[in-house]
Amino acid sequence: MKKSGLNNNKIKEFNFPTGMYSLIRYFYKHPKLTIKLNKWESKRLRKKIAKNTIDRPIFMTALARAGTTIILEMLSKHLDVGNHRYLHMVNPFIPHWIQKIANATPIFKKPVKRLHKDGIVVTRKSPEAVEEIFWQFYFEDIYNEEISNILNSNTENPEFEEFYKEHIKKLLINQNATRYLVKNNYNISRMEYLQKIFPDAKFLLVIRNPINHIASYMKQHRIFNEMEKENKKLLLWTKIIGHREFGSARVCINLDNTKIIERIRELWKDEKTQVKGYAIYWKSIYEYVTILSQRNKKLADATLIIRYEDLCDNPEKILDQLISHVELSSEKFNPIKKEYSTKLSRPNYYQPSFSDEELIDIEEITKEIAKKYDYF
């Protein structure tokens, strides 16, 4: 968990800037206009796009609340890396023009605490998971829990693939970067498809002790449910940008096992069995990637598994491994590593409050997979 050097008591909570929210909603309601704007921007940049290449894109994924945000923040500061930022939420389909518009406006310039109420401070320049907007635009059933959400090497969507490659190039051109970085929790079900599109891709998979992970996930879900009651904009916002891990719009990832999703949903209905449902969900996610890595050696070689606890306890060692795996310049990253190595620590703003019975349920359900990652 990053300890901000800013005085958090003086920093306001995130609120939806009226202009920013209105623009996001407008583009959401006019998809044809969005696509036209994308094509116009691409036409203006066609010469630069033609000269650009996509080199070893970096895809980071996990079950939500594993610790990916802090890793994204650190990697995004590397001089060679290009990534989406909060400002792109307005319309990520035109990254070059959105940046120019942002440069000419004062909206969202001052630091605020992000929505999650976890103490992380952001501005419009902060890195953010934005590209899920594309996936839900080009894949009709991407959030359908009643079917498998897995996209693999047999998946074909030429229109999306052409757009996606062109978009990454535009983002890199705008940020004068050579390597694309993205954090997307839902990509855990798309790793083989992404490797098909980008054979030289690098993957980062983050895992966390199931007890703390489940506690954090449940806490975040409760926070979002409470915020939805206070702010009517939040529900539509989460649907538009595809951040649907928490709140009433929450969508589970179906990893080719609909019965498991049905079982999880049933357990979540009763407060007495909620923890058991979360434990099953944790197991389903990490069991899938464990089996996948055993079956697909090329993907396994391209993937670095990061235990969140190791990152917090021994940041220099883990960050060195991470930078080596994704093949970024360690020399350029050293100042960032030095800065964050003194700030990283395990979260202390909350503690799991499970009953003995719930702790037993978590361990019994997750232990087979958890032990493979040296938990329990």
N, C-alpha and C positions, 0 to 999 in steps of 0.2 A: 504494500500500500504506500503510495507516495504521500509524504508529509509536505504539504505546500509551504513554501517560504513566505507566502503572503499571510497577512492577518485575516483569517477567515471570518472573524467577528465583524469586520468592516465590509465584507463582500456580500452582495445581495444574492438571494436565491434566484435561480433561473426562472424567467417568465417569458412567455411567447411575445416577442416584439410584434406589434400589430402589423406593420408593413411586411415583415418577413413571413408571418403566418398567412396573411392574405395572398401573397404571391405564391406560396407553396400550394395553398388550396386552389388558386386559380389554375395553375399549371396541371394540377391533379385532375381537375374537371375538364381540361382541354388537351387530351393526349395527342390529338392530331397536330395541334400547334407546337407542342413540345418536339415532336418528331421533325416538323418542318424547320424549327429553329436549330435542331441538331444537324440537319443536313446543310443548312446555310452556313453554320459555323465550320463544318467539315470542309465545305467548298472553299471557304476563305483560307483555310489552313492546309489545303490539299498538297501543296508542294512540300511543306514541312512534314506532313504525315507520311508522304511517299518516301522520304529520306529516313524516317525514324524506324527503329526496330524495338521489339519488346524482349528484353534480356532477363531471364531468370526471375519472373515475377514472384513475389513472396506472399503466400496465403497463410494467414493465421486463423485458427479456429478452435472451438472448445464448446462445452456446455456453458451457457451464460453464467457469469460470476466466478469464473475460474481464475481471473487475473489478467485477461488479455488487454484491458484498457491501458494499464501501466506499461506493458511491453510495447503496445502501439505508440504510446507517447514517446518512449525512449527512441525507438527505431525511426520514428518520423523526423527526429532531429538530425539524423544522419544526412550529410550534404548530398548524397547520391540518391536519396529516396524521395519519391513523389507519392502522395496519398490524398484521399478525400479529407475535407475539413468541414467544420460546422457550416461555413458559408455556402457549401455546395448543396445543402439541404433544399435551398430555394428552388433549384433546378439543376441536378447533377448532369443532365443530358448536354449541357453547354458549359463545361468547366472553364473554358477560356474566357467567355463573355461574362460569366457570373463573377469571376475574379475581377474583371475590369469594372463591373457594376459595383461590387463591394468596395473597391478602392475609392469610388466616388461618393460613397455614402457613410454616415456615421453609425449605422445600425450595428448593435452587438459588438462594439469595440471594447467596452470595459469588461474586466473579468467577472464572472458570476459562478456560483456553485451549480454544477450540473443537476439535472432533474433527479438523479438517483439518490440524492441526499447522503452521499458517501464521502463528502468532503473534497472531492476532486474539483478543481477550479478550471474553467474553460473560457475561451474567447472564440470569436468566429474563425480564428486561425488554428484552433486546436484540431488535432486529427480526430476523425469520427467515422464510424461504420455507416456508410451512406449507400453503397452500391446494391443493397438489397432491393432498392427501388427498381433497378433494372431487371432483376430476376423475376419479380412479381409482374413486371410489365410484359416480359417475353415468354413466361411459362404460366399458362392459365391455371393449372392445378397445384401450384407450388406450395400452397398452404392447406391443401386438402388432407385432413388427417385420416380419411377413410381409404386412402391409397398410399402405396409406397412413395416416399419423397426422394428416394435415391436416384441420383443422376450418375451414370457410369460411362464406360467407354463405348457403350452401344447407343448412348443418347445423341440425338442429332437435332440441332436447331441452327441452321446456317445463318438465318437473319440475325439472331442474337450474337453468334460468334463473330460475324463481320462487324456488327455494331460495337461489341465489347472490345475487340482488338483496336478498332479505330479510336474508341473513347480513351482507352489507356494511353495511347500515343498522344492524344490531345492534352491529357492531364500532365504527362511527362514534359511535353513541349512547354506548357504554360509555367511549370515549376522548374524548368531547366534541370530536370532530373533524369537519371538513367535506369532506375529500378522502381518498379511499381510495388507498393505495399498495401495490403488490405486486411482488415479484421472483419470477419463475418461468421457469426456462430452457426448460421444455417449451412455454411459451406462444408460442415462436417459430413453432410450427406452427398456432397458433390465433388469430393476430392479426385475420384477417378476421371470424372468428366473434365475437370479443370486440367488435370495432367494430360488428357487427350488434346485439349486445345493448346496447352503450353507444355510441351514435353520436357522442357528444362526448368519447370517451376520448382520452387522450394516451399516446403510446408512446415508450419510450426503448430504443434498440437499441445495445448495446455491442459493439465489435469490438476486436480486439487483433492485433498483428503475429503472423502465423501461426507463426513460429519460436518465439517466447517463449510463445505461447498453447499450442502443441502440447507444448512442454517442461513447462509447468505442468500441463496435463491428464494427461500420462503420469505425472508425479511423483505427482499426487494419486491416480491409479488404483492405483499401486504401494502407496502408504501405506494405502489402504483394504483392499487385499488382505492386507497384513501385519496390520492391526488385526483383520480378521475371524478370523484364526488365533488371535489372543490373546484375543478377546472374542466369545463365542458370541452375545451379544445384538445385536451390530451388524448382522448380516445381516437379521434380522427387523425391526429398527428402521428400516433404510433402506427396506425393502419397505412397512412401515406408513405412513411419512410421505412416500413417493414420491420420496425423494432417490436416484435410481437412475442417476446419471451415472457412478459409480465402483464398483469392487468386483465381486464375482461376480454381483451382481444387476443389473449395468449393462444399460441398455436404450438402444439407438440410436433417434434420431428418423427415421422413414421419411417422407421428403418426396416421396411418390408415386414412389419409385424403389426397388423391392425389390431389383433386381439390384445397385444400388450398396451397399446394406446387406450383401448376401451377399458382395460383393467385399471390403468393409471387414472383415467378420468373418473371412474367409479370410486376409487379410493379417495380422490381429492374432494369429493362431495361431502364426506364426513370428516369433521375436525379430528376425530379420534384415529382415523386411518390415513390422514394426509401425509404424514412422514413416510409411511410405508410406500405410498404412491411416488413420492419424490425419490426414494431409494431405488425403486424399480426403474424410474426414468434415468437416473444417474447410471445405473448398471447397463441399461439398453444402449445408451450413447457410447460408453467406453468399451463395452463388449463388442459393439459393431466395429469400432476402429481397430480394436485388438485383432479381431478375426480378419479384417481387411488387410492389415499389415502383414499378417501371416500368409495370406493368399497372394498378395501383390508385392513382390520383392522390390520392384522399381519404385513403387510408391513408398514403401518402407524406407528405402535408402534416401529418398527425397524428403523424408519427414523427421524432424527433431521433436521428441517428446520432452516437454518442460514441466517439471513438478513445481507448482507455485511455491510450496514451502522451501524448496531448494533455492529458488530465485530470491526469496526474502532473507534466507539464512546465510547464503553464500553468493551474493550478487555478482561479484567480480568473476568468479569461476563460471557461473551459468551464462553470464553475458558474453564471455569469451567464447564459450561453446556455441552460443546462438549466432554470433557474428561470423564465426568460422563456418558454421553450417550454411548460412544464407549467402556466404561469399561476398560480404561487404568489406570495405577497407577498415581494418581494425585501428589504423592510425587516425582516421577521421572520426572514429567512434570513441576513442580513448577519453576525450574531454567529457563526453556525455556519460560514459561509464563512471568516471571519477565523480561526477556530480550526483548521480543517482545511487551509487554504492553506499553513500552515507545517509540516504533518505529512505531506502527500502527496508521495510520491516513488516512483520505479520500484523494484520488489522487488530487494533485494540479498542475500537469504538463500540464493539458489541461482542458478546460471547454466546455460543449455542446454549439453549436452555431446554434441551430434550430431557424427557423422563428416562429412567433406567430402561423401561420397556421399549421406548423409541430408539434408544441407543443400541439395544440388542437387535431390533428390527433392521436398523441401518447396517450393522455389521454382518448380520446373517445374510441379508439380501445382496450386499455389494462385495463381500469378502473374496469371492472367487476371482473377480476382476481386480479388486483393489490390491490384493496380494501381489499381482503381477507388476504393480507399480510401487511395491515396497510400502504399502499401507497395511495397518493392522499387523 
